[in-house]
């Protein structure tokens, strides 16, 4: 879906397909039929956007076989789907029984991460609608925070230079612009917007920037208005992931602990932060927090993406107010500070009371409808898609 900002910028709205398990092209094509097209039909839209997650084997196949790429593009057109962004954060195996910290490998000290990201950019350049101003690819915030050494820092910086050069060459070859956004995440080398500004200082601003995940922003207890205003003054926000975290005002309360225990699942990492005057206290996973690593004397926020349109039953809540504040900062002013918005609730399969396939279509359509309404409330207008 497309919306028009008051400054004339076209803002693309999509949902991210990392919610679906697919490690080959047949699986990707099947999800377009099972989920992508039905979501579009639920919304009554002529065309919707998908932020494709393509596992490394799929990207390799598409990059090596023009007929496979043509088939994907044909299926997207047939089902009324456009693609302006890819999520290249998970490399592969994102729906394994246990993912946890494996999602951060390979990291930006390793050549496969650079090669995969550039391959994603090449595939995206071929999938972009002719009238799209540019494409975006989101990626991890360099690496998990440990271990980190001067040598690893040098390797990462070298790979970022090569990434910029590769994106410039892609633009020269195809005439299409693709930018890469590094996504701050709790526990990683770049966790906050301030760390993004510091770590990415000197990076090519035409091609490299930040992907703002509003769940991660909330978990870090960053105030969206000031944090995103400072960020956008220093680095381009090439993509925004609309997402909500879990918030508990009184995590020491037995009812809150019982409610939180339902979110302590084994597949994904659920970094937990406790509010504190000098900056939040941190643990790497919710079971650690529930086990006593955080005392529960102040509010917790948990890196667990929950549907943006849903209220969590008390005593928990979602960080939807923080999401609204982030969208207001980025798109509620006279100038659009981002033009790609991607709903990214990849945790639908592991949510307490996870829906079946039909329920998932309704849930994703509901998230897109809510986000569209939130954007139109900021003054954006719906734009017809050719």
C-alpha positions as CSV (number, residue, x, y, z in Angstrom):
1,X,0.0,0.0,0.0
2,X,1.1,3.5,-0.7
3,X,0.4,6.8,1.1
4,X,1.3,10.3,0.2
5,X,3.0,12.6,2.8
6,X,2.2,16.3,2.8
7,X,5.7,17.0,1.3
8,X,4.9,14.8,-1.7
9,X,6.9,11.8,-0.6
10,X,5.4,8.4,-1.4
11,X,5.4,6.2,1.8
12,X,5.3,2.5,1.1
13,X,3.5,0.3,3.7
14,X,4.2,-3.5,3.8
15,X,4.3,-6.4,6.1
16,X,7.4,-8.5,6.6
17,X,7.4,-12.1,5.5
18,X,9.9,-13.3,8.1
19,X,6.7,-14.4,9.9
20,X,6.5,-17.3,7.4
21,X,8.9,-20.2,7.3
22,X,10.4,-20.7,3.8
23,X,14.0,-21.7,3.0
24,X,13.5,-22.2,-0.7
25,X,11.9,-20.5,-3.7
26,X,8.9,-22.9,-3.7
27,X,8.2,-22.0,-0.1
28,X,8.4,-18.3,-0.9
29,X,6.0,-18.7,-3.9
30,X,3.6,-20.7,-1.7
31,X,3.4,-18.0,1.0
32,X,2.4,-15.5,-1.7
33,X,-0.6,-17.6,-2.5
34,X,-1.4,-18.7,1.1
35,X,-0.9,-15.4,2.8
36,X,0.1,-12.4,0.6
37,X,-2.8,-12.4,-1.8
38,X,-5.4,-13.3,0.9
39,X,-4.2,-10.4,3.1
40,X,-4.6,-8.1,0.1
41,X,-8.1,-9.4,-0.4
42,X,-9.0,-8.9,3.3
43,X,-7.9,-5.3,3.0
44,X,-9.9,-4.7,-0.2
45,X,-6.7,-3.3,-1.8
46,X,-5.7,-3.5,-5.5
47,X,-2.1,-3.9,-4.4
48,X,-0.2,-4.4,-1.1
49,X,3.5,-4.3,-0.2
50,X,5.5,-7.1,1.2
51,X,8.9,-6.8,2.9
52,X,10.3,-10.0,1.7
53,X,12.6,-12.1,3.9
54,X,14.6,-14.3,1.6
55,X,16.8,-16.9,3.3
56,X,20.4,-17.1,2.0
57,X,19.7,-20.2,-0.2
58,X,16.8,-18.4,-1.9
59,X,18.8,-15.3,-2.6
60,X,21.6,-17.4,-4.0
61,X,19.1,-19.2,-6.3
62,X,17.5,-16.0,-7.5
63,X,20.9,-14.3,-8.1
64,X,22.1,-17.3,-10.1
65,X,19.0,-18.0,-12.2
66,X,17.3,-15.3,-14.2
67,X,14.3,-17.5,-14.9
68,X,13.8,-18.0,-11.1
69,X,13.8,-14.2,-10.6
70,X,11.4,-13.7,-13.5
71,X,9.1,-16.3,-12.0
72,X,9.1,-14.5,-8.6
73,X,8.4,-11.2,-10.2
74,X,5.6,-12.7,-12.3
75,X,3.9,-14.2,-9.2
76,X,4.2,-10.9,-7.3
77,X,2.5,-9.1,-10.2
78,X,-0.2,-11.8,-10.6
79,X,-1.2,-11.6,-6.9
80,X,-1.2,-7.8,-6.7
81,X,2.0,-7.5,-4.6
82,X,4.8,-5.0,-4.8
83,X,8.2,-5.2,-3.1
84,X,10.3,-2.1,-2.2
85,X,12.1,-3.6,0.8
86,X,13.8,-6.8,1.9
87,X,14.6,-7.9,5.4
88,X,18.1,-9.4,5.3
89,X,18.7,-9.5,9.1
90,X,18.0,-13.3,9.5
91,X,20.4,-15.2,7.2
92,X,18.7,-18.6,7.3
93,X,17.0,-20.9,9.7
94,X,14.8,-18.3,11.3
95,X,12.1,-20.8,12.1
96,X,14.3,-23.4,13.6
97,X,13.0,-24.8,16.9
98,X,15.6,-22.7,18.7
99,X,17.1,-19.5,17.1
100,X,18.1,-17.2,19.9
101,X,21.6,-15.7,19.3
102,X,22.1,-17.7,16.0
103,X,20.2,-14.9,14.3
104,X,23.2,-12.7,14.6
105,X,25.5,-14.9,12.5
106,X,27.1,-14.4,10.2
107,X,27.8,-10.8,11.4
108,X,29.4,-7.9,9.7
109,X,32.9,-9.1,10.5
110,X,32.3,-12.1,8.2
111,X,32.4,-12.0,4.4
112,X,29.2,-14.1,3.9
113,X,27.2,-11.3,5.5
114,X,28.5,-8.7,3.0
115,X,27.9,-11.1,0.1
116,X,24.4,-11.9,1.2
117,X,23.4,-8.3,1.7
118,X,24.7,-7.3,-1.8
119,X,22.9,-10.2,-3.3
120,X,19.7,-9.1,-1.6
121,X,20.2,-5.6,-3.0
122,X,20.7,-7.0,-6.6
123,X,17.5,-9.1,-6.3
124,X,15.6,-6.1,-4.9
125,X,16.8,-3.9,-7.8
126,X,15.1,-6.3,-10.2
127,X,11.9,-6.5,-8.1
128,X,11.3,-2.8,-7.6
129,X,8.3,-1.2,-9.2
130,X,9.4,1.1,-12.1
131,X,8.1,4.2,-10.3
132,X,9.6,3.4,-6.9
133,X,12.1,6.1,-5.8
134,X,14.4,3.5,-4.2
135,X,14.6,0.2,-2.3
136,X,15.8,-0.6,1.2
137,X,17.4,-3.6,2.8
138,X,17.5,-4.0,6.6
139,X,20.3,-5.8,8.3
140,X,21.7,-6.5,11.8
141,X,23.4,-3.8,13.9
142,X,26.9,-5.1,13.0
143,X,27.0,-7.9,15.6
144,X,26.1,-9.2,19.0
145,X,28.0,-7.1,21.5
146,X,30.5,-9.8,22.5
147,X,33.1,-10.7,21.6
148,X,34.2,-7.4,20.1
149,X,37.9,-6.6,19.4
150,X,39.8,-4.0,17.5
151,X,40.4,-6.5,14.7
152,X,36.7,-7.3,14.5
153,X,36.0,-3.6,14.4
154,X,38.4,-3.2,11.5
155,X,36.8,-6.0,9.6
156,X,33.3,-4.6,10.0
157,X,34.4,-1.2,8.8
158,X,36.1,-2.7,5.8
159,X,33.0,-4.6,4.9
160,X,30.8,-1.5,5.3
161,X,33.1,0.3,2.8
162,X,32.8,-2.6,0.4
163,X,29.0,-2.5,0.9
164,X,28.9,1.1,-0.1
165,X,31.0,0.5,-3.1
166,X,28.8,-2.5,-4.1
167,X,25.6,-0.4,-3.8
168,X,27.2,2.3,-5.9
169,X,28.1,-0.2,-8.6
170,X,24.5,-1.6,-8.5
171,X,23.2,1.9,-9.1
172,X,25.5,2.4,-12.0
173,X,24.5,-0.9,-13.5
174,X,20.8,-0.8,-13.1
175,X,19.9,2.9,-12.5
176,X,18.1,1.8,-9.3
177,X,19.0,3.0,-5.8
178,X,19.0,0.6,-2.9
179,X,20.0,1.7,0.6
180,X,20.9,-0.5,3.6
181,X,19.6,0.2,7.1
182,X,21.4,-1.1,10.2
183,X,18.8,-2.0,12.8
184,X,19.6,-1.2,16.5
185,X,18.6,-4.1,18.7
186,X,18.9,-4.7,22.5
187,X,22.1,-6.6,23.3
188,X,23.8,-5.9,20.1
189,X,26.9,-3.7,19.3
190,X,24.4,-1.0,18.2
191,X,21.5,-1.1,20.7
192,X,20.3,2.6,20.8
193,X,19.9,5.4,18.3
194,X,22.8,7.2,20.0
195,X,25.1,4.2,19.4
196,X,23.9,4.1,15.8
197,X,25.0,7.7,15.3
198,X,28.4,7.0,17.0
199,X,29.1,3.7,15.2
200,X,28.0,4.7,11.8
201,X,29.6,8.1,11.8
202,X,31.4,8.6,8.5
203,X,29.4,5.9,6.7
204,X,28.1,6.8,3.2
205,X,24.9,8.7,3.8
206,X,23.6,8.2,0.3
207,X,23.6,4.4,0.7
208,X,23.8,3.5,4.4
209,X,21.6,4.5,7.3
210,X,19.4,3.1,10.0
211,X,16.4,0.8,10.1
212,X,14.3,1.9,13.2
213,X,12.4,-0.9,14.8
214,X,10.0,0.7,17.2
215,X,9.8,-2.4,19.4
216,X,13.6,-2.2,20.0
217,X,13.4,1.6,20.5
218,X,10.8,1.0,23.3
219,X,12.7,-1.8,24.9
220,X,15.7,0.5,25.3
221,X,13.4,3.0,27.0
222,X,14.3,5.7,24.5
223,X,11.8,8.6,24.2
224,X,10.8,8.4,20.5
225,X,10.5,12.1,19.8
226,X,13.9,13.3,21.0
227,X,15.7,10.1,20.0
228,X,14.4,10.0,16.4
229,X,14.8,13.7,15.9
230,X,18.5,13.4,16.8
231,X,18.9,10.3,14.7
232,X,17.4,11.7,11.6
233,X,19.6,14.8,11.9
234,X,22.6,12.6,11.7
235,X,21.7,9.5,9.6
236,X,19.0,8.6,7.0
237,X,16.1,6.5,8.4
238,X,16.0,4.2,5.4
239,X,13.2,2.0,6.8
240,X,10.9,1.9,9.8
241,X,9.6,-1.4,11.3
242,X,6.3,-0.8,13.0
243,X,6.3,-3.1,16.0
244,X,5.3,-3.3,19.7
245,X,7.0,-4.7,22.7
246,X,5.6,-6.2,25.9
247,X,5.5,-3.8,28.9
248,X,4.9,-4.7,32.6
249,X,4.5,-1.8,35.0
250,X,4.8,-4.0,38.1
251,X,6.8,-7.1,37.1
252,X,7.3,-8.2,40.7
253,X,3.5,-8.7,41.1
254,X,2.5,-12.4,40.9
255,X,-0.2,-11.8,38.3
256,X,2.3,-9.9,36.1
257,X,4.9,-12.7,36.5
258,X,2.4,-15.3,35.6
259,X,1.4,-13.3,32.5
260,X,5.0,-12.8,31.5
261,X,5.8,-16.5,31.8
262,X,3.5,-17.2,28.9
263,X,5.9,-15.2,26.7
264,X,9.1,-17.1,27.8
265,X,9.3,-19.3,24.7
266,X,12.3,-21.1,23.4
267,X,12.6,-20.1,19.7
268,X,13.5,-16.4,19.8
269,X,15.6,-14.2,22.1
270,X,13.5,-11.9,24.3
271,X,15.9,-9.3,25.7
272,X,14.5,-7.7,28.8
273,X,15.1,-4.2,30.2
274,X,14.1,-2.7,33.6
275,X,13.7,1.0,33.9
276,X,16.3,2.9,35.9
277,X,17.3,6.5,36.3
278,X,20.8,6.1,34.8
279,X,19.6,3.8,32.0
280,X,17.8,0.5,32.0
281,X,19.2,-2.6,33.7
282,X,19.6,-5.4,31.2
283,X,19.4,-9.2,30.8
284,X,19.6,-11.1,27.5
285,X,16.4,-13.2,27.8
286,X,13.1,-13.2,29.6
287,X,13.7,-16.4,31.5
288,X,16.7,-14.8,33.2
289,X,14.7,-11.9,34.3
290,X,11.9,-14.1,35.7
291,X,14.6,-16.2,37.4
292,X,15.7,-13.2,39.5
293,X,18.3,-11.5,37.3
294,X,16.1,-8.3,37.5
295,X,14.5,-7.5,40.8
296,X,11.2,-6.2,39.3
297,X,11.2,-3.0,41.3
298,X,10.5,-1.0,38.2
299,X,8.8,-1.4,34.8
300,X,10.1,-4.1,32.4
301,X,10.0,-4.0,28.6
302,X,10.5,-7.2,26.7
303,X,11.8,-7.7,23.2
304,X,8.8,-9.7,22.1
305,X,6.9,-8.4,19.0
306,X,3.2,-8.4,19.7
307,X,0.5,-7.4,17.1
308,X,0.3,-3.6,16.8
309,X,-3.5,-3.5,16.8
310,X,-4.1,-5.7,19.9
311,X,-4.4,-4.8,23.5
312,X,-2.6,-7.2,25.9
313,X,-4.7,-8.3,28.8
314,X,-3.9,-6.5,32.1
315,X,-1.6,-6.4,34.0
316,X,0.5,-6.2,30.8
317,X,0.3,-3.7,28.0
318,X,2.0,-3.3,24.6
319,X,4.2,-0.3,23.7
320,X,1.7,0.9,21.1
321,X,1.8,4.5,22.6
322,X,5.5,4.5,21.9
323,X,4.9,3.2,18.3
324,X,2.4,6.1,17.7
325,X,4.9,8.6,19.1
326,X,7.6,7.2,16.8
327,X,5.4,7.4,13.7
328,X,4.3,10.9,14.7
329,X,8.0,12.0,14.9
330,X,9.0,10.3,11.6
331,X,5.9,11.1,9.5
332,X,3.7,13.7,11.4
333,X,5.8,16.7,10.6
334,X,6.2,18.9,7.5
335,X,9.0,16.6,6.1
336,X,8.8,12.8,5.9
337,X,11.8,11.3,7.8
338,X,11.2,7.8,6.4
339,X,9.4,6.4,3.3
340,X,9.4,2.6,4.0
341,X,7.2,1.4,6.8
342,X,7.1,-2.4,7.5
343,X,4.9,-4.1,10.0
344,X,7.1,-6.8,11.5
345,X,5.4,-9.1,14.0
346,X,7.5,-12.2,13.2
347,X,6.4,-13.9,16.5
348,X,2.8,-14.8,15.4
349,X,3.7,-18.5,15.3
350,X,4.9,-18.5,18.9
351,X,2.4,-16.1,20.5
352,X,0.3,-17.5,23.3
353,X,-2.7,-18.9,21.6
354,X,-1.0,-18.7,18.1
355,X,-3.5,-18.5,15.3
356,X,-3.8,-21.1,12.5
357,X,-3.2,-20.1,8.8
358,X,-6.6,-18.4,8.4
359,X,-6.3,-16.6,11.7
360,X,-2.8,-15.4,10.6
361,X,-4.2,-13.8,7.5
362,X,-6.8,-11.9,9.5
363,X,-4.2,-10.9,12.1
364,X,-1.7,-9.6,9.5
365,X,-4.5,-7.7,7.6
366,X,-5.6,-6.2,11.0
367,X,-2.0,-5.0,11.6
368,X,-1.8,-3.4,8.2
369,X,-5.2,-1.8,8.6
370,X,-4.3,-0.4,12.0
371,X,-1.0,1.0,10.7
372,X,-2.7,2.5,7.6
373,X,-5.2,4.3,9.9
374,X,-2.4,5.5,12.2
375,X,-0.7,7.1,9.2
376,X,-3.8,8.6,7.7
377,X,-4.5,10.1,11.2
378,X,-1.1,11.9,10.8
379,X,-2.3,13.5,7.6
380,X,-1.0,11.0,5.0
381,X,-3.4,10.2,2.2
382,X,-3.9,6.9,0.4
383,X,-2.4,6.8,-3.0
384,X,-3.5,4.7,-5.9
385,X,-1.1,2.1,-7.1
386,X,-0.6,1.6,-10.8
